[in-house]
Amino acid sequence: MSAGQLATVLWLLHRLAAETHPRREALLITAAAIVGRGMLLALLAHESMLPMHWAPPAQSAVLGALLALTLGQVRTMLRHGPRARLSLPVRAPEPAPERHALAAGAD
């Protein structure tokens, strides 16, 4: 399973070396980071399944699913870019107090 991820990272790095557009470069770098996190997750999953004595077909199924999820995220990143999910409420600015009202209060 990690061979597919390694091949994907090498392909992304090859495309990155030939890219000149800064936005596309950022997407390729982000996609490579997603694959790196996917490789780490697959390694942790594999290392945690070994002491639990999972059957080899079950291990392959879990690692294959992680590979498919990772490659799906890479595809989404390359096609659509990052999605901003964080939204902060923006309040309408309060009207400034009028100058003559402040001056009248000072008298």
Distance bins in CASP14 RR format, pairs under 12 A and 6 or more apart:
PFRMAT RR
TARGET T0000
AUTHOR 0000-0000-0000
RMODE 2
METHOD distances of the structure
MODEL  1
1 7 0 0 0 0 0 1 0 0 0 0 0
1 8 0 0 0 0 0 1 0 0 0 0 0
1 38 0 0 0 0 0 1 0 0 0 0 0
1 39 0 0 0 0 1 0 0 0 0 0 0
1 41 0 0 0 0 0 1 0 0 0 0 0
1 42 1 0 1 0 0 0 0 0 0 0 0
1 43 0 0 0 0 0 1 0 0 0 0 0
1 45 0 0 0 0 1 0 0 0 0 0 0
1 46 0 0 0 0 1 0 0 0 0 0 0
1 59 0 0 0 0 1 0 0 0 0 0 0
1 60 1 0 0 1 0 0 0 0 0 0 0
1 61 0 0 0 0 0 1 0 0 0 0 0
1 62 0 0 0 0 1 0 0 0 0 0 0
1 63 1 0 1 0 0 0 0 0 0 0 0
1 64 1 0 1 0 0 0 0 0 0 0 0
1 65 0 0 0 0 1 0 0 0 0 0 0
1 66 1 0 0 1 0 0 0 0 0 0 0
1 67 1 0 1 0 0 0 0 0 0 0 0
1 68 0 0 0 0 1 0 0 0 0 0 0
1 69 0 0 0 0 0 1 0 0 0 0 0
1 70 0 0 0 0 1 0 0 0 0 0 0
1 71 0 0 0 0 0 1 0 0 0 0 0
2 8 0 0 0 0 0 1 0 0 0 0 0
2 9 0 0 0 0 0 1 0 0 0 0 0
2 35 0 0 0 0 0 1 0 0 0 0 0
2 36 0 0 0 0 0 1 0 0 0 0 0
2 38 0 0 0 0 1 0 0 0 0 0 0
2 39 1 0 0 1 0 0 0 0 0 0 0
2 40 0 0 0 0 0 1 0 0 0 0 0
2 41 0 0 0 0 0 1 0 0 0 0 0
2 42 1 0 0 1 0 0 0 0 0 0 0
2 43 1 0 0 1 0 0 0 0 0 0 0
2 45 0 0 0 0 0 1 0 0 0 0 0
2 46 0 0 0 0 1 0 0 0 0 0 0
2 63 0 0 0 0 1 0 0 0 0 0 0
2 64 0 0 0 0 0 1 0 0 0 0 0
2 66 0 0 0 0 0 1 0 0 0 0 0
2 67 0 0 0 0 1 0 0 0 0 0 0
2 70 0 0 0 0 0 1 0 0 0 0 0
3 9 0 0 0 0 0 1 0 0 0 0 0
3 10 0 0 0 0 0 1 0 0 0 0 0
3 39 0 0 0 0 0 1 0 0 0 0 0
3 42 0 0 0 0 0 1 0 0 0 0 0
3 63 0 0 0 0 0 1 0 0 0 0 0
3 64 0 0 0 0 0 1 0 0 0 0 0
3 67 0 0 0 0 1 0 0 0 0 0 0
4 10 0 0 0 0 1 0 0 0 0 0 0
4 11 0 0 0 0 1 0 0 0 0 0 0
4 12 0 0 0 0 0 1 0 0 0 0 0
4 35 0 0 0 0 1 0 0 0 0 0 0
4 36 0 0 0 0 0 1 0 0 0 0 0
4 38 0 0 0 0 0 1 0 0 0 0 0
4 39 0 0 0 0 1 0 0 0 0 0 0
4 42 0 0 0 0 0 1 0 0 0 0 0
4 63 0 0 0 0 0 1 0 0 0 0 0
4 64 0 0 0 0 1 0 0 0 0 0 0
4 66 0 0 0 0 0 1 0 0 0 0 0
4 67 1 0 0 1 0 0 0 0 0 0 0
4 68 0 0 0 0 0 1 0 0 0 0 0
4 70 0 0 0 0 1 0 0 0 0 0 0
4 71 0 0 0 0 1 0 0 0 0 0 0
4 74 0 0 0 0 0 1 0 0 0 0 0
5 11 0 0 0 0 0 1 0 0 0 0 0
5 12 0 0 0 0 0 1 0 0 0 0 0
5 31 0 0 0 0 0 1 0 0 0 0 0
5 32 0 0 0 0 0 1 0 0 0 0 0
5 34 0 0 0 0 0 1 0 0 0 0 0
5 35 1 0 1 0 0 0 0 0 0 0 0
5 36 1 0 0 1 0 0 0 0 0 0 0
5 37 0 0 0 0 0 1 0 0 0 0 0
5 38 1 0 0 1 0 0 0 0 0 0 0
5 39 1 0 1 0 0 0 0 0 0 0 0
5 40 0 0 0 0 1 0 0 0 0 0 0
5 41 0 0 0 0 0 1 0 0 0 0 0
5 42 1 0 0 1 0 0 0 0 0 0 0
5 43 0 0 0 0 0 1 0 0 0 0 0
5 63 0 0 0 0 1 0 0 0 0 0 0
5 64 0 0 0 0 0 1 0 0 0 0 0
5 66 0 0 0 0 1 0 0 0 0 0 0
5 67 1 0 0 1 0 0 0 0 0 0 0
5 68 0 0 0 0 0 1 0 0 0 0 0
5 69 0 0 0 0 0 1 0 0 0 0 0
5 70 1 0 0 1 0 0 0 0 0 0 0
5 71 0 0 0 0 1 0 0 0 0 0 0
5 72 0 0 0 0 0 1 0 0 0 0 0
5 73 0 0 0 0 0 1 0 0 0 0 0
5 74 0 0 0 0 1 0 0 0 0 0 0
6 12 0 0 0 0 0 1 0 0 0 0 0
6 13 0 0 0 0 0 1 0 0 0 0 0
6 32 0 0 0 0 0 1 0 0 0 0 0
6 35 0 0 0 0 1 0 0 0 0 0 0
6 36 0 0 0 0 1 0 0 0 0 0 0
6 38 0 0 0 0 0 1 0 0 0 0 0
6 39 1 0 0 1 0 0 0 0 0 0 0
6 42 0 0 0 0 0 1 0 0 0 0 0
6 67 0 0 0 0 0 1 0 0 0 0 0
6 70 0 0 0 0 0 1 0 0 0 0 0
7 13 0 0 0 0 0 1 0 0 0 0 0
7 14 0 0 0 0 0 1 0 0 0 0 0
7 35 0 0 0 0 1 0 0 0 0 0 0
7 39 0 0 0 0 0 1 0 0 0 0 0
7 67 0 0 0 0 0 1 0 0 0 0 0
7 71 0 0 0 0 0 1 0 0 0 0 0
7 74 0 0 0 0 0 1 0 0 0 0 0
8 14 0 0 0 0 0 1 0 0 0 0 0
8 15 0 0 0 0 0 1 0 0 0 0 0
8 28 0 0 0 0 0 1 0 0 0 0 0
8 31 0 0 0 0 1 0 0 0 0 0 0
8 32 0 0 0 0 1 0 0 0 0 0 0
8 34 0 0 0 0 1 0 0 0 0 0 0
8 35 1 0 1 0 0 0 0 0 0 0 0
8 36 0 0 0 0 1 0 0 0 0 0 0
8 38 0 0 0 0 0 1 0 0 0 0 0
8 39 0 0 0 0 1 0 0 0 0 0 0
8 67 0 0 0 0 1 0 0 0 0 0 0
8 68 0 0 0 0 0 1 0 0 0 0 0
8 70 0 0 0 0 1 0 0 0 0 0 0
8 71 1 0 0 1 0 0 0 0 0 0 0
8 72 0 0 0 0 0 1 0 0 0 0 0
8 73 0 0 0 0 0 1 0 0 0 0 0
8 74 1 0 0 1 0 0 0 0 0 0 0
8 75 0 0 0 0 0 1 0 0 0 0 0
8 77 0 0 0 0 0 1 0 0 0 0 0
8 78 0 0 0 0 0 1 0 0 0 0 0
9 15 0 0 0 0 0 1 0 0 0 0 0
9 16 0 0 0 0 0 1 0 0 0 0 0
9 28 0 0 0 0 0 1 0 0 0 0 0
9 29 0 0 0 0 0 1 0 0 0 0 0
9 31 0 0 0 0 1 0 0 0 0 0 0
9 32 1 0 1 0 0 0 0 0 0 0 0
9 33 0 0 0 0 1 0 0 0 0 0 0
9 34 0 0 0 0 1 0 0 0 0 0 0
9 35 1 0 1 0 0 0 0 0 0 0 0
9 36 1 0 0 1 0 0 0 0 0 0 0
9 37 0 0 0 0 0 1 0 0 0 0 0
9 38 0 0 0 0 0 1 0 0 0 0 0
9 39 1 0 0 1 0 0 0 0 0 0 0
9 70 0 0 0 0 0 1 0 0 0 0 0
9 71 0 0 0 0 0 1 0 0 0 0 0
9 74 0 0 0 0 1 0 0 0 0 0 0
10 16 0 0 0 0 0 1 0 0 0 0 0
10 17 0 0 0 0 0 1 0 0 0 0 0
10 32 0 0 0 0 1 0 0 0 0 0 0
10 35 0 0 0 0 1 0 0 0 0 0 0
11 17 0 0 0 0 0 1 0 0 0 0 0
11 18 0 0 0 0 0 1 0 0 0 0 0
11 28 0 0 0 0 1 0 0 0 0 0 0
11 31 0 0 0 0 1 0 0 0 0 0 0
11 32 0 0 0 0 1 0 0 0 0 0 0
11 35 0 0 0 0 1 0 0 0 0 0 0
11 71 0 0 0 0 0 1 0 0 0 0 0
11 74 0 0 0 0 1 0 0 0 0 0 0
11 78 0 0 0 0 0 1 0 0 0 0 0
12 18 0 0 0 0 0 1 0 0 0 0 0
12 19 0 0 0 0 0 1 0 0 0 0 0
12 24 0 0 0 0 0 1 0 0 0 0 0
12 25 0 0 0 0 0 1 0 0 0 0 0
12 27 0 0 0 0 1 0 0 0 0 0 0
12 28 1 0 1 0 0 0 0 0 0 0 0
12 29 0 0 0 0 1 0 0 0 0 0 0
12 30 0 0 0 0 1 0 0 0 0 0 0
12 31 1 0 1 0 0 0 0 0 0 0 0
12 32 1 0 1 0 0 0 0 0 0 0 0
12 33 0 0 0 0 1 0 0 0 0 0 0
12 34 0 0 0 0 1 0 0 0 0 0 0
12 35 1 0 0 1 0 0 0 0 0 0 0
12 36 0 0 0 0 0 1 0 0 0 0 0
12 71 0 0 0 0 0 1 0 0 0 0 0
12 74 1 0 0 1 0 0 0 0 0 0 0
12 75 0 0 0 0 0 1 0 0 0 0 0
12 77 0 0 0 0 0 1 0 0 0 0 0
12 78 0 0 0 0 1 0 0 0 0 0 0
13 19 0 0 0 0 0 1 0 0 0 0 0
13 25 0 0 0 0 0 1 0 0 0 0 0
13 28 0 0 0 0 1 0 0 0 0 0 0
13 29 0 0 0 0 1 0 0 0 0 0 0
13 31 0 0 0 0 0 1 0 0 0 0 0
13 32 1 0 0 1 0 0 0 0 0 0 0
13 33 0 0 0 0 0 1 0 0 0 0 0
13 35 0 0 0 0 0 1 0 0 0 0 0
13 36 0 0 0 0 0 1 0 0 0 0 0
14 28 0 0 0 0 1 0 0 0 0 0 0
14 32 0 0 0 0 0 1 0 0 0 0 0
15 21 0 0 0 0 0 1 0 0 0 0 0
15 24 0 0 0 0 1 0 0 0 0 0 0
15 25 0 0 0 0 1 0 0 0 0 0 0
15 27 0 0 0 0 1 0 0 0 0 0 0
15 28 1 0 1 0 0 0 0 0 0 0 0
15 29 0 0 0 0 0 1 0 0 0 0 0
15 31 0 0 0 0 1 0 0 0 0 0 0
15 32 0 0 0 0 1 0 0 0 0 0 0
15 74 0 0 0 0 0 1 0 0 0 0 0
15 78 0 0 0 0 1 0 0 0 0 0 0
16 22 0 0 0 0 0 1 0 0 0 0 0
16 24 0 0 0 0 1 0 0 0 0 0 0
16 25 1 0 0 1 0 0 0 0 0 0 0
16 26 0 0 0 0 1 0 0 0 0 0 0
16 27 0 0 0 0 1 0 0 0 0 0 0
16 28 1 0 1 0 0 0 0 0 0 0 0
16 29 1 0 0 1 0 0 0 0 0 0 0
16 30 0 0 0 0 0 1 0 0 0 0 0
16 31 0 0 0 0 1 0 0 0 0 0 0
16 32 1 0 0 1 0 0 0 0 0 0 0
16 33 0 0 0 0 0 1 0 0 0 0 0
16 78 0 0 0 0 0 1 0 0 0 0 0
17 25 0 0 0 0 0 1 0 0 0 0 0
17 28 0 0 0 0 1 0 0 0 0 0 0
17 29 0 0 0 0 0 1 0 0 0 0 0
17 32 0 0 0 0 0 1 0 0 0 0 0
18 24 0 0 0 0 0 1 0 0 0 0 0
18 25 0 0 0 0 0 1 0 0 0 0 0
18 28 0 0 0 0 1 0 0 0 0 0 0
19 25 1 0 1 0 0 0 0 0 0 0 0
19 26 0 0 0 0 1 0 0 0 0 0 0
19 27 0 0 0 0 1 0 0 0 0 0 0
19 28 1 0 0 1 0 0 0 0 0 0 0
19 29 0 0 0 0 1 0 0 0 0 0 0
19 31 0 0 0 0 0 1 0 0 0 0 0
19 32 0 0 0 0 0 1 0 0 0 0 0
19 78 0 0 0 0 0 1 0 0 0 0 0
20 28 0 0 0 0 0 1 0 0 0 0 0
21 27 0 0 0 0 1 0 0 0 0 0 0
21 28 0 0 0 0 1 0 0 0 0 0 0
22 28 0 0 0 0 0 1 0 0 0 0 0
22 29 0 0 0 0 0 1 0 0 0 0 0
23 29 0 0 0 0 0 1 0 0 0 0 0
23 30 0 0 0 0 0 1 0 0 0 0 0
23 78 0 0 0 0 0 1 0 0 0 0 0
23 81 0 0 0 0 1 0 0 0 0 0 0
23 82 0 0 0 0 0 1 0 0 0 0 0
24 30 0 0 0 0 0 1 0 0 0 0 0
24 31 0 0 0 0 0 1 0 0 0 0 0
24 77 0 0 0 0 0 1 0 0 0 0 0
24 78 0 0 0 0 1 0 0 0 0 0 0
24 79 0 0 0 0 0 1 0 0 0 0 0
24 81 0 0 0 0 0 1 0 0 0 0 0
25 31 0 0 0 0 0 1 0 0 0 0 0
25 32 0 0 0 0 0 1 0 0 0 0 0
25 78 0 0 0 0 0 1 0 0 0 0 0
26 32 0 0 0 0 0 1 0 0 0 0 0
26 33 0 0 0 0 0 1 0 0 0 0 0
26 77 0 0 0 0 0 1 0 0 0 0 0
26 78 0 0 0 0 0 1 0 0 0 0 0
26 81 0 0 0 0 1 0 0 0 0 0 0
26 82 0 0 0 0 1 0 0 0 0 0 0
27 33 0 0 0 0 0 1 0 0 0 0 0
27 34 0 0 0 0 0 1 0 0 0 0 0
27 74 0 0 0 0 1 0 0 0 0 0 0
27 75 0 0 0 0 0 1 0 0 0 0 0
27 76 0 0 0 0 0 1 0 0 0 0 0
27 77 1 0 0 1 0 0 0 0 0 0 0
27 78 1 0 1 0 0 0 0 0 0 0 0
27 79 0 0 0 0 1 0 0 0 0 0 0
27 80 0 0 0 0 1 0 0 0 0 0 0
27 81 1 0 1 0 0 0 0 0 0 0 0
27 82 0 0 0 0 1 0 0 0 0 0 0
28 34 0 0 0 0 0 1 0 0 0 0 0
28 35 0 0 0 0 0 1 0 0 0 0 0
28 74 0 0 0 0 1 0 0 0 0 0 0
28 77 0 0 0 0 1 0 0 0 0 0 0
28 78 1 0 0 1 0 0 0 0 0 0 0
28 81 0 0 0 0 0 1 0 0 0 0 0
29 35 0 0 0 0 0 1 0 0 0 0 0
29 36 0 0 0 0 0 1 0 0 0 0 0
29 74 0 0 0 0 0 1 0 0 0 0 0
29 77 0 0 0 0 0 1 0 0 0 0 0
29 78 0 0 0 0 0 1 0 0 0 0 0
29 81 0 0 0 0 0 1 0 0 0 0 0
29 82 0 0 0 0 0 1 0 0 0 0 0
30 36 0 0 0 0 0 1 0 0 0 0 0
30 37 0 0 0 0 0 1 0 0 0 0 0
30 73 0 0 0 0 1 0 0 0 0 0 0
30 74 0 0 0 0 1 0 0 0 0 0 0
30 76 0 0 0 0 0 1 0 0 0 0 0
30 77 1 0 1 0 0 0 0 0 0 0 0
30 78 0 0 0 0 1 0 0 0 0 0 0
30 80 0 0 0 0 0 1 0 0 0 0 0
30 81 1 0 0 1 0 0 0 0 0 0 0
30 82 1 0 0 1 0 0 0 0 0 0 0
30 83 0 0 0 0 0 1 0 0 0 0 0
31 37 0 0 0 0 0 1 0 0 0 0 0
31 38 0 0 0 0 0 1 0 0 0 0 0
31 70 0 0 0 0 0 1 0 0 0 0 0
31 71 0 0 0 0 1 0 0 0 0 0 0
31 72 0 0 0 0 0 1 0 0 0 0 0
31 73 0 0 0 0 1 0 0 0 0 0 0
31 74 1 0 1 0 0 0 0 0 0 0 0
31 75 0 0 0 0 1 0 0 0 0 0 0
31 76 0 0 0 0 1 0 0 0 0 0 0
31 77 1 0 1 0 0 0 0 0 0 0 0
31 78 1 0 1 0 0 0 0 0 0 0 0
31 79 0 0 0 0 0 1 0 0 0 0 0
31 80 0 0 0 0 0 1 0 0 0 0 0
31 81 0 0 0 0 1 0 0 0 0 0 0
31 82 0 0 0 0 0 1 0 0 0 0 0
32 38 0 0 0 0 0 1 0 0 0 0 0
32 39 0 0 0 0 0 1 0 0 0 0 0
32 70 0 0 0 0 0 1 0 0 0 0 0
32 73 0 0 0 0 0 1 0 0 0 0 0
32 74 0 0 0 0 1 0 0 0 0 0 0
32 77 0 0 0 0 1 0 0 0 0 0 0
32 78 0 0 0 0 0 1 0 0 0 0 0
33 39 0 0 0 0 0 1 0 0 0 0 0
33 40 0 0 0 0 0 1 0 0 0 0 0
33 70 0 0 0 0 0 1 0 0 0 0 0
33 73 0 0 0 0 0 1 0 0 0 0 0
33 74 0 0 0 0 1 0 0 0 0 0 0
33 77 0 0 0 0 1 0 0 0 0 0 0
33 82 0 0 0 0 0 1 0 0 0 0 0
34 40 0 0 0 0 0 1 0 0 0 0 0
34 41 0 0 0 0 0 1 0 0 0 0 0
34 69 0 0 0 0 0 1 0 0 0 0 0
34 70 1 0 0 1 0 0 0 0 0 0 0
34 71 0 0 0 0 1 0 0 0 0 0 0
34 72 0 0 0 0 1 0 0 0 0 0 0
34 73 1 0 1 0 0 0 0 0 0 0 0
34 74 1 0 1 0 0 0 0 0 0 0 0
34 75 0 0 0 0 1 0 0 0 0 0 0
34 76 0 0 0 0 1 0 0 0 0 0 0
34 77 1 0 0 1 0 0 0 0 0 0 0
34 78 0 0 0 0 1 0 0 0 0 0 0
34 81 0 0 0 0 0 1 0 0 0 0 0
34 82 0 0 0 0 0 1 0 0 0 0 0
35 41 0 0 0 0 0 1 0 0 0 0 0
35 42 0 0 0 0 0 1 0 0 0 0 0
35 66 0 0 0 0 0 1 0 0 0 0 0
35 67 0 0 0 0 1 0 0 0 0 0 0
35 69 0 0 0 0 0 1 0 0 0 0 0
35 70 1 0 0 1 0 0 0 0 0 0 0
35 71 0 0 0 0 1 0 0 0 0 0 0
35 72 0 0 0 0 0 1 0 0 0 0 0
35 73 0 0 0 0 1 0 0 0 0 0 0
35 74 1 0 1 0 0 0 0 0 0 0 0
35 75 0 0 0 0 0 1 0 0 0 0 0
35 77 0 0 0 0 1 0 0 0 0 0 0
35 78 0 0 0 0 0 1 0 0 0 0 0
36 42 0 0 0 0 1 0 0 0 0 0 0
36 43 0 0 0 0 1 0 0 0 0 0 0
36 66 0 0 0 0 0 1 0 0 0 0 0
36 67 0 0 0 0 0 1 0 0 0 0 0
36 70 0 0 0 0 1 0 0 0 0 0 0
36 71 0 0 0 0 0 1 0 0 0 0 0
36 73 0 0 0 0 0 1 0 0 0 0 0
36 74 0 0 0 0 1 0 0 0 0 0 0
37 43 0 0 0 0 0 1 0 0 0 0 0
37 44 0 0 0 0 0 1 0 0 0 0 0
37 66 0 0 0 0 0 1 0 0 0 0 0
37 69 0 0 0 0 0 1 0 0 0 0 0
37 70 1 0 0 1 0 0 0 0 0 0 0
37 73 0 0 0 0 1 0 0 0 0 0 0
37 74 0 0 0 0 0 1 0 0 0 0 0
37 77 0 0 0 0 0 1 0 0 0 0 0
38 44 0 0 0 0 1 0 0 0 0 0 0
38 45 0 0 0 0 1 0 0 0 0 0 0
38 46 0 0 0 0 0 1 0 0 0 0 0
38 63 0 0 0 0 0 1 0 0 0 0 0
38 64 0 0 0 0 0 1 0 0 0 0 0
38 65 0 0 0 0 0 1 0 0 0 0 0
38 66 1 0 0 1 0 0 0 0 0 0 0
38 67 0 0 0 0 1 0 0 0 0 0 0
38 68 0 0 0 0 0 1 0 0 0 0 0
38 69 0 0 0 0 1 0 0 0 0 0 0
38 70 1 0 1 0 0 0 0 0 0 0 0
38 71 0 0 0 0 1 0 0 0 0 0 0
38 72 0 0 0 0 0 1 0 0 0 0 0
38 73 0 0 0 0 1 0 0 0 0 0 0
38 74 0 0 0 0 1 0 0 0 0 0 0
39 45 0 0 0 0 0 1 0 0 0 0 0
39 46 0 0 0 0 0 1 0 0 0 0 0
39 63 0 0 0 0 0 1 0 0 0 0 0
39 66 0 0 0 0 1 0 0 0 0 0 0
39 67 0 0 0 0 1 0 0 0 0 0 0
39 70 1 0 0 1 0 0 0 0 0 0 0
39 71 0 0 0 0 0 1 0 0 0 0 0
39 74 0 0 0 0 0 1 0 0 0 0 0
40 46 0 0 0 0 0 1 0 0 0 0 0
40 47 0 0 0 0 0 1 0 0 0 0 0
40 66 0 0 0 0 0 1 0 0 0 0 0
40 70 0 0 0 0 0 1 0 0 0 0 0
41 47 0 0 0 0 0 1 0 0 0 0 0
41 48 0 0 0 0 0 1 0 0 0 0 0
41 62 0 0 0 0 0 1 0 0 0 0 0
41 63 0 0 0 0 1 0 0 0 0 0 0
41 64 0 0 0 0 0 1 0 0 0 0 0
41 65 0 0 0 0 0 1 0 0 0 0 0
41 66 1 0 1 0 0 0 0 0 0 0 0
41 67 0 0 0 0 0 1 0 0 0 0 0
41 69 0 0 0 0 1 0 0 0 0 0 0
41 70 1 0 0 1 0 0 0 0 0 0 0
41 73 0 0 0 0 0 1 0 0 0 0 0
42 48 0 0 0 0 0 1 0 0 0 0 0
42 49 0 0 0 0 0 1 0 0 0 0 0
42 59 0 0 0 0 0 1 0 0 0 0 0
42 60 0 0 0 0 0 1 0 0 0 0 0
42 62 0 0 0 0 1 0 0 0 0 0 0
42 63 1 0 1 0 0 0 0 0 0 0 0
42 64 0 0 0 0 1 0 0 0 0 0 0
42 65 0 0 0 0 1 0 0 0 0 0 0
42 66 1 0 1 0 0 0 0 0 0 0 0
42 67 1 0 0 1 0 0 0 0 0 0 0
42 68 0 0 0 0 0 1 0 0 0 0 0
42 69 0 0 0 0 0 1 0 0 0 0 0
42 70 1 0 0 1 0 0 0 0 0 0 0
42 71 0 0 0 0 0 1 0 0 0 0 0
43 49 0 0 0 0 0 1 0 0 0 0 0
43 50 0 0 0 0 0 1 0 0 0 0 0
43 63 0 0 0 0 1 0 0 0 0 0 0
43 66 0 0 0 0 0 1 0 0 0 0 0
44 50 0 0 0 0 0 1 0 0 0 0 0
44 62 0 0 0 0 0 1 0 0 0 0 0
44 63 0 0 0 0 0 1 0 0 0 0 0
44 66 0 0 0 0 1 0 0 0 0 0 0
45 52 0 0 0 0 0 1 0 0 0 0 0
45 54 0 0 0 0 1 0 0 0 0 0 0
45 58 0 0 0 0 0 1 0 0 0 0 0
45 59 0 0 0 0 1 0 0 0 0 0 0
45 60 0 0 0 0 0 1 0 0 0 0 0
45 61 0 0 0 0 0 1 0 0 0 0 0
45 62 1 0 1 0 0 0 0 0 0 0 0
45 63 1 0 0 1 0 0 0 0 0 0 0
45 64 0 0 0 0 1 0 0 0 0 0 0
45 65 0 0 0 0 1 0 0 0 0 0 0
45 66 1 0 0 1 0 0 0 0 0 0 0
45 67 0 0 0 0 0 1 0 0 0 0 0
45 69 0 0 0 0 0 1 0 0 0 0 0
45 70 0 0 0 0 0 1 0 0 0 0 0
46 52 0 0 0 0 0 1 0 0 0 0 0
46 54 0 0 0 0 1 0 0 0 0 0 0
46 56 0 0 0 0 0 1 0 0 0 0 0
46 58 0 0 0 0 0 1 0 0 0 0 0
46 59 1 0 0 1 0 0 0 0 0 0 0
46 60 0 0 0 0 0 1 0 0 0 0 0
46 62 0 0 0 0 1 0 0 0 0 0 0
46 63 1 0 0 1 0 0 0 0 0 0 0
46 64 0 0 0 0 0 1 0 0 0 0 0
46 66 0 0 0 0 1 0 0 0 0 0 0
46 67 0 0 0 0 0 1 0 0 0 0 0
47 54 0 0 0 0 0 1 0 0 0 0 0
47 59 0 0 0 0 0 1 0 0 0 0 0
47 63 0 0 0 0 0 1 0 0 0 0 0
48 54 0 0 0 0 1 0 0 0 0 0 0
48 59 0 0 0 0 0 1 0 0 0 0 0
48 62 0 0 0 0 1 0 0 0 0 0 0
48 63 0 0 0 0 0 1 0 0 0 0 0
49 55 0 0 0 0 1 0 0 0 0 0 0
49 56 0 0 0 0 1 0 0 0 0 0 0
49 57 0 0 0 0 0 1 0 0 0 0 0
49 58 1 0 0 1 0 0 0 0 0 0 0
49 59 1 0 1 0 0 0 0 0 0 0 0
49 60 0 0 0 0 0 1 0 0 0 0 0
49 61 0 0 0 0 0 1 0 0 0 0 0
49 62 1 0 0 1 0 0 0 0 0 0 0
49 63 0 0 0 0 1 0 0 0 0 0 0
49 66 0 0 0 0 0 1 0 0 0 0 0
50 56 0 0 0 0 0 1 0 0 0 0 0
50 58 0 0 0 0 0 1 0 0 0 0 0
50 59 0 0 0 0 1 0 0 0 0 0 0
50 63 0 0 0 0 0 1 0 0 0 0 0
52 58 0 0 0 0 1 0 0 0 0 0 0
52 59 0 0 0 0 1 0 0 0 0 0 0
52 62 0 0 0 0 0 1 0 0 0 0 0
53 59 0 0 0 0 0 1 0 0 0 0 0
54 60 0 0 0 0 1 0 0 0 0 0 0
54 61 0 0 0 0 1 0 0 0 0 0 0
54 62 1 0 0 1 0 0 0 0 0 0 0
54 63 0 0 0 0 0 1 0 0 0 0 0
55 61 0 0 0 0 1 0 0 0 0 0 0
55 62 0 0 0 0 0 1 0 0 0 0 0
56 62 0 0 0 0 0 1 0 0 0 0 0
56 63 0 0 0 0 0 1 0 0 0 0 0
57 63 0 0 0 0 0 1 0 0 0 0 0
57 64 0 0 0 0 0 1 0 0 0 0 0
58 64 0 0 0 0 0 1 0 0 0 0 0
58 65 0 0 0 0 0 1 0 0 0 0 0
59 65 0 0 0 0 0 1 0 0 0 0 0
59 66 0 0 0 0 0 1 0 0 0 0 0
60 66 0 0 0 0 0 1 0 0 0 0 0
60 67 0 0 0 0 0 1 0 0 0 0 0
61 67 0 0 0 0 0 1 0 0 0 0 0
61 68 0 0 0 0 0 1 0 0 0 0 0
62 68 0 0 0 0 0 1 0 0 0 0 0
62 69 0 0 0 0 0 1 0 0 0 0 0
63 69 0 0 0 0 0 1 0 0 0 0 0
63 70 0 0 0 0 0 1 0 0 0 0 0
64 70 0 0 0 0 1 0 0 0 0 0 0
64 71 0 0 0 0 1 0 0 0 0 0 0
65 71 0 0 0 0 0 1 0 0 0 0 0
65 72 0 0 0 0 0 1 0 0 0 0 0
66 72 0 0 0 0 0 1 0 0 0 0 0
66 73 0 0 0 0 0 1 0 0 0 0 0
67 73 0 0 0 0 0 1 0 0 0 0 0
67 74 0 0 0 0 0 1 0 0 0 0 0
68 74 0 0 0 0 0 1 0 0 0 0 0
68 75 0 0 0 0 0 1 0 0 0 0 0
69 75 0 0 0 0 0 1 0 0 0 0 0
69 76 0 0 0 0 0 1 0 0 0 0 0
70 76 0 0 0 0 0 1 0 0 0 0 0
70 77 0 0 0 0 0 1 0 0 0 0 0
71 77 0 0 0 0 0 1 0 0 0 0 0
71 78 0 0 0 0 0 1 0 0 0 0 0
72 78 0 0 0 0 1 0 0 0 0 0 0
72 79 0 0 0 0 1 0 0 0 0 0 0
72 80 0 0 0 0 0 1 0 0 0 0 0
73 79 0 0 0 0 0 1 0 0 0 0 0
73 80 0 0 0 0 0 1 0 0 0 0 0
73 81 0 0 0 0 0 1 0 0 0 0 0
73 82 0 0 0 0 0 1 0 0 0 0 0
73 83 0 0 0 0 0 1 0 0 0 0 0
74 80 0 0 0 0 0 1 0 0 0 0 0
74 81 0 0 0 0 0 1 0 0 0 0 0
75 81 0 0 0 0 0 1 0 0 0 0 0
76 82 0 0 0 0 1 0 0 0 0 0 0
76 83 0 0 0 0 1 0 0 0 0 0 0
77 83 0 0 0 0 1 0 0 0 0 0 0
95 101 0 0 0 0 0 1 0 0 0 0 0
96 102 0 0 0 0 1 0 0 0 0 0 0
97 103 0 0 0 0 0 1 0 0 0 0 0
97 104 0 0 0 0 0 1 0 0 0 0 0
97 105 0 0 0 0 0 1 0 0 0 0 0
98 104 0 0 0 0 1 0 0 0 0 0 0
98 105 0 0 0 0 0 1 0 0 0 0 0
99 105 0 0 0 0 0 1 0 0 0 0 0
99 106 0 0 0 0 0 1 0 0 0 0 0
100 106 0 0 0 0 0 1 0 0 0 0 0
100 107 0 0 0 0 0 1 0 0 0 0 0
101 107 0 0 0 0 0 1 0 0 0 0 0
END
